[in-house]
Amino acid sequence: MTKLKRITPAADAGEPTPINPERVLAGAPKEVLENLFTNEKENFFCGVWSSTEGKWALNYTEDEFCYLIKGKAILTDAEGVSEEINAGDAFVIPAGYQGTWETIGEAQKFYAIYEEV
């Protein structure tokens, strides 16, 4: 029987790990990735992600729906257009998006990722 799966941030989701230094543009950001669901085709994932302050490059091959639970971030696309994201905001980062993610302070989001296989 298939059951409903709740996606809830864990009190202790694990140790923060550094974001790939090759992508980092400012600061020394660390992230915690708590993947809570993967479908059978392994092309849909969702869970909770958080990071400390910093800025890094993005190059999306997947579509991602996000809901910022806590904090603030600034996403800037390859053309230099910036969007400020605050707690309570929902947004989509489409496949092909290139630019930067900058966490101001600390941020946490729910995510749902779909990637063509």
Residue, then its C-alpha position, 0 to 999 in steps of 0.5 A: m500500500t502506498k502511503l502519504k509521505r510528510i516532508t518535515p524539517a528534522a531537528d537534527a538533519g545532519e552536519p553541514t557540509p561545504i558547498n563545492p569550493e569551485r562554485v563559491l563566489a563569496g563566503a564559506p557557505k555550508e549546506v544541509l541536504e535532507n532528501l526525504f523522498t525519491n520516486e521509483k524512476e529516480n527523477f523526482f526528489c523532495g526534502v529540506w535544504s538549508s545553508t549558511e551565508g555565502k554566494w555560489a554559481l548555479n547551473y540547473t539541469e533540473d526543474e525545482f520548486c522551492y518554498l523558503i521556510k526561513g531566511k532570505a536569499i538573492l537569486t541573480d540570473a545570467e543576465g544580471v536580473s536579481e530576485e529577493i526571496n524571503a521566508g514564505d515565498a514560493f518559486v520555481i527554478p527552471a532547467g537551464y537557469q544559470g546565475t547565482w544563489e546568495t544566502i543572506g544569514e541562514a536560509q532553509k527551504f522545502y524543495a521538489i526536483y524533477e529531472e528528465v532521465 
